Structures are given as structure tokens and as C-alpha cells.
Amino acid sequence: MVADWSAYLKKDLAKMLVKKKIGKTGSLASSIKYNITYDADGPSKVTFYFNHYGKFVDMGIGRGQKIGDVKGNTEILRAAGLKGRVAKKWYTKTIFPEANTLAVLLKENYGIKAIEIINDIIDGAVNMNM
């Protein structure tokens, strides 16, 4: 389930880049990768990687534009009829809602497994008493 979700999210992030008209070369989209870390109980962590400048695009900063100045500079530039950097939320608007979706899916999946384990224990105890 986690591997399928990760593959889906990788495609969804690439689609968001196209939707937001980010990048001309496709290097950011092709840089999107993920790694799933497993422990004894199964998947424990999913980490997504992409070119570092992708975060700058998401925040609307870079080339001398500091994060603290984004709102103020944009308003000043627009008042003067110029364009400032605009945050293009390709990453944060995609990954955080999808992470919540994964959390719900895992809760449902592990909830069902817990019920099955309890039922197996009860069935085993009933069969032992017969």
C-alpha cells in the first residue's frame, strides 16, 4: 500500500509541475524520487527527494528574494506595475493532503488487521475449550 501510494504521489507531483507551469527542461520533474524505509513491522518512513530549487519555487523565493521579504516585496512591486516572485505551491499543496490520505488508509488497514488478530485469538481460545 505504501509503495503504491508513493508511486502515485510521485506522478501527482510531476503533474502539478505541469499544471503550475514550472520548469522548461523537465529536470525538476525527473529529479523526483522516493525511498521507503522498512523496519520489523513494515514500512516506517517515506522520504521524497527532488532538486533543491524545487522548494524555492514552492516558497516563491530565490535569486536574492528572501522568504521574509516575499509578501512585502510582491505588494510593492505590483503597486509599481512590476511582477515579483510568486509562490507556486506545487509541493506543499500536493504532499500534505496526500500524506493525510495515506494516514487514513493505514489506520483503516491496521484497524482491520487488529480486529482480525483479536478474532483469531478468540477463535483459538474457543477451539481450545471445546
C-alpha positions as CSV (number, residue, x, y, z in Angstrom):
1,M,0.0,0.0,0.0
2,V,2.8,2.4,0.9
3,A,4.7,1.6,-2.3
4,D,1.6,2.2,-4.4
5,W,0.9,5.5,-2.6
6,S,4.5,6.7,-3.1
7,A,4.4,5.9,-6.8
8,Y,1.1,7.7,-7.2
9,L,2.4,10.7,-5.3
10,K,5.5,10.9,-7.5
11,K,3.3,11.0,-10.6
12,D,1.0,13.5,-8.9
13,L,3.9,15.9,-8.1
14,A,5.1,15.7,-11.7
15,K,1.6,16.6,-12.9
16,M,1.4,19.5,-10.6
17,L,4.6,20.9,-12.1
18,V,3.0,20.9,-15.5
19,K,-0.2,22.4,-14.1
20,K,1.6,25.2,-12.4
21,K,3.9,25.7,-15.5
22,I,7.0,25.1,-13.5
23,G,10.2,24.3,-15.4
24,K,11.1,24.2,-19.0
25,T,13.6,21.4,-19.2
26,G,11.8,18.8,-17.1
27,S,14.8,18.4,-14.8
28,L,12.8,19.1,-11.7
29,A,10.1,16.5,-12.6
30,S,12.7,13.9,-13.5
31,S,14.5,14.6,-10.2
32,I,11.5,13.4,-8.1
33,K,12.4,10.2,-6.3
34,Y,11.3,8.5,-3.1
35,N,12.7,6.0,-0.6
36,I,10.7,3.7,1.6
37,T,12.4,2.7,4.9
38,Y,11.3,-0.6,6.5
39,D,11.6,-1.9,10.0
40,A,10.5,-5.2,11.5
41,D,6.8,-4.1,11.4
42,G,6.8,-3.0,7.7
43,P,7.2,0.5,6.2
44,S,8.2,3.1,8.7
45,K,9.1,6.1,6.7
46,V,8.7,7.5,3.1
47,T,11.2,10.2,2.0
48,F,10.7,12.2,-1.2
49,Y,13.7,13.8,-2.9
50,F,13.9,16.4,-5.7
51,N,16.2,19.1,-6.9
52,H,16.7,21.6,-4.1
53,Y,15.5,24.6,-6.1
54,G,12.0,23.0,-6.2
55,K,11.5,24.2,-2.6
56,F,12.4,27.7,-3.6
57,V,9.8,27.7,-6.3
58,D,7.2,26.4,-3.9
59,M,8.0,29.2,-1.5
60,G,8.4,31.9,-4.1
61,I,12.0,32.8,-3.1
62,G,15.4,32.7,-4.8
63,R,17.8,34.9,-6.7
64,G,18.1,37.4,-3.8
65,Q,14.4,37.1,-2.8
66,K,14.3,36.2,0.9
67,I,11.4,34.3,2.5
68,G,10.7,37.2,4.9
69,D,10.5,39.7,2.0
70,V,8.2,37.7,-0.3
71,K,4.9,39.3,0.8
72,G,6.2,42.8,1.3
73,N,8.2,42.9,-2.0
74,T,5.5,41.4,-4.0
75,E,3.0,44.0,-2.9
76,I,5.4,46.9,-3.5
77,L,6.4,45.5,-7.0
78,R,2.8,45.0,-8.0
79,A,1.9,48.5,-6.9
80,A,4.6,49.8,-9.2
81,G,3.2,47.7,-12.0
82,L,6.0,45.1,-11.8
83,K,5.9,41.4,-11.1
84,G,7.6,39.9,-8.0
85,R,8.2,36.3,-7.3
86,V,5.1,34.3,-6.7
87,A,5.0,31.1,-4.7
88,K,3.9,28.2,-6.9
89,K,2.7,25.6,-4.3
90,W,3.4,22.5,-6.3
91,Y,4.9,20.5,-3.4
92,T,3.1,21.7,-0.3
93,K,-0.4,21.7,-1.8
94,T,0.1,18.2,-3.0
95,I,2.2,16.2,-0.5
96,F,0.5,17.3,2.8
97,P,-3.1,16.3,1.8
98,E,-1.8,13.1,0.3
99,A,0.1,12.3,3.5
100,N,-3.2,12.6,5.4
101,T,-4.8,10.3,2.8
102,L,-2.0,7.7,3.5
103,A,-2.5,8.1,7.2
104,V,-6.3,7.3,6.9
105,L,-5.6,4.3,4.7
106,L,-3.0,2.9,7.1
107,K,-5.3,3.5,10.1
108,E,-8.1,1.6,8.3
109,N,-5.8,-1.2,7.2
110,Y,-4.2,-1.7,10.6
111,G,-7.6,-1.4,12.3
112,I,-8.9,-4.2,10.2
113,K,-5.8,-6.3,10.9
114,A,-6.2,-5.7,14.7
115,I,-9.8,-6.9,14.5
116,E,-8.7,-10.0,12.6
117,I,-5.9,-10.7,15.1
118,I,-8.4,-10.4,18.0
119,N,-10.9,-12.6,16.2
120,D,-8.2,-15.2,15.6
121,I,-7.3,-15.1,19.3
122,I,-10.9,-15.5,20.4
123,D,-11.5,-18.3,17.8
124,G,-8.3,-20.1,19.1
125,A,-9.4,-19.8,22.7
126,V,-12.9,-21.1,21.9
127,N,-11.5,-24.0,19.9
128,M,-9.1,-24.9,22.8
129,N,-12.0,-25.1,25.3
130,M,-14.0,-27.4,23.1
